[in-house]
Amino acid sequence: MIASILLLIIASLLSLFFVYMAVTEKDLLKAVAYSAGQSITYSILLQAMSTPDIVMTYVAVSVGLYSALLVFVISKTERFER
């Protein structure tokens, strides 16, 4: 019980860190990587709450498709924000 609550707290703080880094980053590829890290920590939170079916869908869409689509779009534009 205590281990799962500790896991929830650590994953929540880590996700806040990734969100802050993604928002403040000037390099768009690094921001996508931070966004993927945030999605991974959210999937850890969902797994800790015993929702494996939602985790499988969330990882496939958020980490896989979303990140790949953003990298493709960034490759068509400029990488750095002004």
C-alpha positions as protocol buffer text, in pm:
chain_id: "A"
residue {
  index: 1
  type: MET
  ca { x: 0 y: 0 z: 0 }
}
residue {
  index: 2
  type: ILE
  ca { x: 270 y: 246 z: 99 }
}
residue {
  index: 3
  type: ALA
  ca { x: 484 y: 147 z: -200 }
}
residue {
  index: 4
  type: SER
  ca { x: 202 y: 220 z: -443 }
}
residue {
  index: 5
  type: ILE
  ca { x: 134 y: 560 z: -285 }
}
residue {
  index: 6
  type: LEU
  ca { x: 506 y: 640 z: -300 }
}
residue {
  index: 7
  type: LEU
  ca { x: 511 y: 536 z: -667 }
}
residue {
  index: 8
  type: LEU
  ca { x: 215 y: 765 z: -737 }
}
residue {
  index: 9
  type: ILE
  ca { x: 387 y: 1060 z: -569 }
}
residue {
  index: 10
  type: ILE
  ca { x: 719 y: 1008 z: -749 }
}
residue {
  index: 11
  type: ALA
  ca { x: 554 y: 960 z: -1090 }
}
residue {
  index: 12
  type: SER
  ca { x: 339 y: 1271 z: -1035 }
}
residue {
  index: 13
  type: LEU
  ca { x: 640 y: 1485 z: -951 }
}
residue {
  index: 14
  type: LEU
  ca { x: 834 y: 1344 z: -1244 }
}
residue {
  index: 15
  type: SER
  ca { x: 546 y: 1418 z: -1480 }
}
residue {
  index: 16
  type: LEU
  ca { x: 534 y: 1777 z: -1354 }
}
residue {
  index: 17
  type: PHE
  ca { x: 905 y: 1808 z: -1428 }
}
residue {
  index: 18
  type: PHE
  ca { x: 858 y: 1676 z: -1782 }
}
residue {
  index: 19
  type: VAL
  ca { x: 565 y: 1911 z: -1846 }
}
residue {
  index: 20
  type: TYR
  ca { x: 768 y: 2211 z: -1729 }
}
residue {
  index: 21
  type: MET
  ca { x: 1066 y: 2111 z: -1944 }
}
residue {
  index: 22
  type: ALA
  ca { x: 847 y: 2054 z: -2251 }
}
residue {
  index: 23
  type: VAL
  ca { x: 683 y: 2394 z: -2218 }
}
residue {
  index: 24
  type: THR
  ca { x: 1004 y: 2591 z: -2161 }
}
residue {
  index: 25
  type: GLU
  ca { x: 1225 y: 2412 z: -2417 }
}
residue {
  index: 26
  type: LYS
  ca { x: 1323 y: 2608 z: -2731 }
}
residue {
  index: 27
  type: ASP
  ca { x: 1431 y: 2299 z: -2928 }
}
residue {
  index: 28
  type: LEU
  ca { x: 1113 y: 2136 z: -3056 }
}
residue {
  index: 29
  type: LEU
  ca { x: 1259 y: 1784 z: -3081 }
}
residue {
  index: 30
  type: LYS
  ca { x: 1365 y: 1798 z: -2717 }
}
residue {
  index: 31
  type: ALA
  ca { x: 1016 y: 1922 z: -2628 }
}
residue {
  index: 32
  type: VAL
  ca { x: 867 y: 1618 z: -2804 }
}
residue {
  index: 33
  type: ALA
  ca { x: 1103 y: 1392 z: -2608 }
}
residue {
  index: 34
  type: TYR
  ca { x: 997 y: 1558 z: -2282 }
}
residue {
  index: 35
  type: SER
  ca { x: 634 y: 1515 z: -2385 }
}
residue {
  index: 36
  type: ALA
  ca { x: 695 y: 1145 z: -2446 }
}
residue {
  index: 37
  type: GLY
  ca { x: 857 y: 1120 z: -2102 }
}
residue {
  index: 38
  type: GLN
  ca { x: 554 y: 1285 z: -1951 }
}
residue {
  index: 39
  type: SER
  ca { x: 331 y: 1034 z: -2128 }
}
residue {
  index: 40
  type: ILE
  ca { x: 539 y: 748 z: -1992 }
}
residue {
  index: 41
  type: THR
  ca { x: 504 y: 878 z: -1637 }
}
residue {
  index: 42
  type: TYR
  ca { x: 128 y: 910 z: -1689 }
}
residue {
  index: 43
  type: SER
  ca { x: 120 y: 548 z: -1800 }
}
residue {
  index: 44
  type: ILE
  ca { x: 306 y: 454 z: -1481 }
}
residue {
  index: 45
  type: LEU
  ca { x: 40 y: 642 z: -1285 }
}
residue {
  index: 46
  type: LEU
  ca { x: -237 y: 461 z: -1470 }
}
residue {
  index: 47
  type: GLN
  ca { x: -69 y: 124 z: -1413 }
}
residue {
  index: 48
  type: ALA
  ca { x: -36 y: 200 z: -1042 }
}
residue {
  index: 49
  type: MET
  ca { x: -411 y: 266 z: -1037 }
}
residue {
  index: 50
  type: SER
  ca { x: -472 y: -81 z: -1189 }
}
residue {
  index: 51
  type: THR
  ca { x: -603 y: 19 z: -1531 }
}
residue {
  index: 52
  type: PRO
  ca { x: -400 y: -200 z: -1771 }
}
residue {
  index: 53
  type: ASP
  ca { x: -640 y: -170 z: -2066 }
}
residue {
  index: 54
  type: ILE
  ca { x: -622 y: 209 z: -2060 }
}
residue {
  index: 55
  type: VAL
  ca { x: -242 y: 194 z: -2022 }
}
residue {
  index: 56
  type: MET
  ca { x: -200 y: -16 z: -2337 }
}
residue {
  index: 57
  type: THR
  ca { x: -410 y: 224 z: -2542 }
}
residue {
  index: 58
  type: TYR
  ca { x: -249 y: 534 z: -2393 }
}
residue {
  index: 59
  type: VAL
  ca { x: 106 y: 413 z: -2457 }
}
residue {
  index: 60
  type: ALA
  ca { x: 30 y: 319 z: -2816 }
}
residue {
  index: 61
  type: VAL
  ca { x: -136 y: 649 z: -2899 }
}
residue {
  index: 62
  type: SER
  ca { x: 41 y: 903 z: -2679 }
}
residue {
  index: 63
  type: VAL
  ca { x: 397 y: 774 z: -2683 }
}
residue {
  index: 64
  type: GLY
  ca { x: 396 y: 610 z: -3025 }
}
residue {
  index: 65
  type: LEU
  ca { x: 168 y: 781 z: -3273 }
}
residue {
  index: 66
  type: TYR
  ca { x: 164 y: 1130 z: -3123 }
}
residue {
  index: 67
  type: SER
  ca { x: 542 y: 1154 z: -3088 }
}
residue {
  index: 68
  type: ALA
  ca { x: 603 y: 1013 z: -3437 }
}
residue {
  index: 69
  type: LEU
  ca { x: 353 y: 1256 z: -3589 }
}
residue {
  index: 70
  type: LEU
  ca { x: 512 y: 1553 z: -3412 }
}
residue {
  index: 71
  type: VAL
  ca { x: 863 y: 1451 z: -3523 }
}
residue {
  index: 72
  type: PHE
  ca { x: 736 y: 1425 z: -3882 }
}
residue {
  index: 73
  type: VAL
  ca { x: 575 y: 1769 z: -3864 }
}
residue {
  index: 74
  type: ILE
  ca { x: 887 y: 1922 z: -3708 }
}
residue {
  index: 75
  type: SER
  ca { x: 1098 y: 1776 z: -3990 }
}
residue {
  index: 76
  type: LYS
  ca { x: 884 y: 1978 z: -4234 }
}
residue {
  index: 77
  type: THR
  ca { x: 933 y: 2302 z: -4039 }
}
residue {
  index: 78
  type: GLU
  ca { x: 1209 y: 2467 z: -3838 }
}
residue {
  index: 79
  type: ARG
  ca { x: 1348 y: 2279 z: -3541 }
}
residue {
  index: 80
  type: PHE
  ca { x: 1419 y: 2573 z: -3312 }
}
residue {
  index: 81
  type: GLU
  ca { x: 1167 y: 2821 z: -3180 }
}
residue {
  index: 82
  type: ARG
  ca { x: 1259 y: 3187 z: -3209 }
}
